[in-house]
Amino acid sequence: HEMLGRNLMAAGRPLEAAAEYRAAGADEATSPLRPKLLASLLLAEEWEEAASVDPSPKAWIGFLEGRRDQDPEFTTRLLDEIDRRFDEDLDEELVSRVGVLRGRLSSTAAAGS
């Protein structure tokens, strides 16, 4: 299931990958697959399910920081969701990290125009 999940993620099918990660036990609190499950749910924009896997804004921000391929539209939607969902829970460090990610978006947009 784990290998199929990876292949599905690579093929751009994150929701199906999440199902495979779950079949491999990623819902277990101690599973090493939890970060992959979170990533697949975030990419599928399944915000509620992602929050049930990891309700920490630090995990969501870390996911974005670790992405090499920054799709500006997806990144904007996820940052907006982070703001909406975690507004009250963002400390100064997390606000700064979100600011850096938004800055990357601005520089990407400027480079593309």
Wavefront OBJ file of the C-alpha trace (Angstrom):
o trace
v 0.000 0.000 0.000
v 2.800 2.414 0.836
v 4.489 1.995 -2.560
v 1.181 2.374 -4.364
v 0.528 5.519 -2.318
v 3.873 6.972 -3.402
v 3.153 6.109 -7.038
v -0.293 7.693 -6.848
v 1.192 10.859 -5.340
v 3.749 11.002 -8.139
v 0.910 10.601 -10.645
v -0.947 13.578 -9.152
v -3.664 11.493 -7.473
v -3.371 12.516 -3.815
v -6.833 11.442 -2.664
v -6.279 7.900 -3.911
v -2.815 7.974 -2.326
v -4.414 8.908 1.005
v -6.632 5.834 0.789
v -3.571 3.640 0.224
v -1.665 5.229 3.097
v -4.671 4.627 5.321
v -4.812 1.001 4.211
v -1.148 0.757 5.257
v -2.010 2.021 8.756
v -1.221 5.726 8.442
v -4.174 6.637 10.660
v -2.375 5.094 13.643
v -0.948 7.827 15.879
v 2.536 6.289 15.805
v 2.637 5.482 12.091
v 5.662 6.810 10.202
v 3.284 7.266 7.242
v 1.286 10.043 8.956
v 3.295 12.861 7.297
v 2.656 11.271 3.892
v -1.037 10.957 4.679
v -1.132 14.602 5.744
v 0.654 15.669 2.552
v -1.729 13.705 0.349
v -4.783 15.193 2.086
v -3.393 18.721 1.873
v -2.652 18.282 -1.833
v -6.189 16.985 -2.327
v -7.417 20.085 -0.457
v -9.246 17.894 2.021
v -8.754 20.404 4.826
v -11.010 18.776 7.426
v -9.478 15.343 6.947
v -5.991 16.849 7.028
v -6.844 18.583 10.299
v -7.963 15.263 11.749
v -4.556 13.766 10.886
v -2.544 16.729 12.221
v -4.293 19.805 13.610
v -1.001 21.647 14.112
v -0.394 24.801 12.034
v 3.334 24.045 12.288
v 2.829 20.795 10.319
v 0.830 22.520 7.592
v 3.354 25.345 7.249
v 6.225 22.837 7.293
v 4.554 20.938 4.471
v 4.541 24.081 2.305
v 8.104 24.969 3.248
v 9.262 21.510 2.162
v 7.694 21.598 -1.280
v 10.082 22.071 -4.160
v 7.399 22.688 -6.774
v 5.523 25.721 -5.565
v 2.233 25.822 -7.457
v 1.232 29.425 -6.745
v -2.519 28.813 -6.910
v -2.404 25.816 -4.565
v 0.008 27.581 -2.213
v -2.302 30.603 -2.050
v -5.304 28.407 -1.247
v -3.419 26.527 1.453
v -2.036 29.723 3.001
v -5.546 31.192 3.011
v -6.807 28.043 4.743
v -3.999 28.263 7.310
v -4.954 31.877 8.007
v -8.638 30.991 8.303
v -8.210 27.847 10.366
v -5.293 28.774 12.616
v -5.464 32.569 12.878
v -5.738 32.539 16.676
v -3.050 29.836 17.058
v -0.247 31.424 15.046
v 2.565 32.699 17.240
v 5.130 35.220 16.035
v 7.421 32.542 14.572
v 4.608 30.924 12.568
v 3.341 34.299 11.325
v 6.885 35.024 10.147
v 7.116 31.664 8.357
v 3.773 32.301 6.615
v 5.084 35.730 5.613
v 8.155 34.142 4.027
v 5.929 31.755 2.057
v 3.731 34.641 0.880
v 6.908 36.518 -0.094
v 7.957 33.573 -2.250
v 4.589 33.770 -3.975
v 5.094 37.462 -4.690
v 8.562 36.892 -6.113
v 7.280 33.955 -8.221
v 4.472 36.126 -9.589
v 6.894 38.972 -10.350
v 9.302 36.605 -12.130
v 6.456 35.211 -14.242
v 5.243 38.597 -15.479
l 1 2 3 4 5 6 7 8 9 10 11 12 13 14 15 16 17 18 19 20 21 22 23 24 25 26 27 28 29 30 31 32 33 34 35 36 37 38 39 40 41 42 43 44 45 46 47 48 49 50 51 52 53 54 55 56 57 58 59 60 61 62 63 64 65 66 67 68 69 70 71 72 73 74 75 76 77 78 79 80 81 82 83 84 85 86 87 88 89 90 91 92 93 94 95 96 97 98 99 100 101 102 103 104 105 106 107 108 109 110 111 112 113
